[in-house]
Amino acid sequence: MRIEIIGAGAVGLLVASYFAEKNMDVYIVGKPAEKTVYKDIQIARTNLNQSVTTVNVKYISAISNEADLIIVAVKYGQLHEVYTSMEHVKESVPLLFLQNGLAHYDEALGLNKAHIAFSSIQFGALKLSQYHVSHKGEGVMKVAVAKGNHSKFDFLNEISTSGLPIVFEQDAEMMLMEKALLNCFINPLTAILQVKNGQLITKSDTLQLLNNLYNELMTAFPQFKESFQFEQVVALCERTAENTSSMLADRLANRKTEIDTIAGAILKKAEQNEKELPVLQTLYHLVKAFEESGEHL
């Protein structure tokens, strides 16, 4: 089975390594402007137990029309370029989107493709070098089919392992919303305070901030109160205690963050429901202020 993964970032490489380990024919898709059309590469993955696994995959500079599944693993800011690059791909080729946040949900469903699923990654990944990635924190890869035939994605059950557990969810939008809520707790605060995830729950002031933010969000979105507990926030911080959040990594590298598609999208949802989120809005504007200044934290 041929799997093409658009994006050679940390998550793209990590997922590619696990798929290749299950004997999938994995292709990493680079940038069309690059001269290299095809080459063999080796991905090294540092596992949770610090052992290193190496797998062989192929690298191509453009999406083919031969894939059995295309996985889109770029960040939201690169998606519109990807949409254009996929125009020639057959409508029947299934797509799986791995982005954080909610902004891509309606956009992706508007594409002229028949089978579309979304994923919510519940673990961390850190890129150590061009083709070396480290698996950070235990967690599952949630998948929900939002358009088309569910059977097109059923083979993912065969790829599920203890290293990369894959769990199917029923409601894609609800799944992404829940992940966006979790990201609202960790990403903005770690980016502003320059701390690792675990430090958010070991300091009394930040723990109180998390609790205030939780109460604010559950007031705005009471439909999540039963299934989304504050203990989940604490547990995520514990599981990924040594992780540098993606938003902090972006700020340290002076890159544009995903604050708009994560916190910004939640703020828009709240506004539609005529709810106010003063704590989250303050965190949102603080991160935006750093972005606009162009300065490292």
ABEGO torsion letter per residue (X at the ends): XBBBBBEABAAAAAAAAAAAAAGBBBBBBBBAABABABBBBBBBBBBAAGBBBBBBBBBBABBBAABABBBBABBAAAAAAAAAAAAABBAABBBBBABBEAAAAAAAAABBBABBBBBBBABBBBBABAABBBBBEBEBBBBBBABEBAAAAAAAAAABBAABBBBBBABAAAAAAAAAAAAAAAAAAAAAAGBBAAAAAABAAAAAAAAAAAAAAAAABAAAAAABBAAAAAAAAAAAAABBBAAAAAAAAGBBBAAAABAAAAAAAAAAAGBBBAAAAAAAAAAAAAAAAGBBX
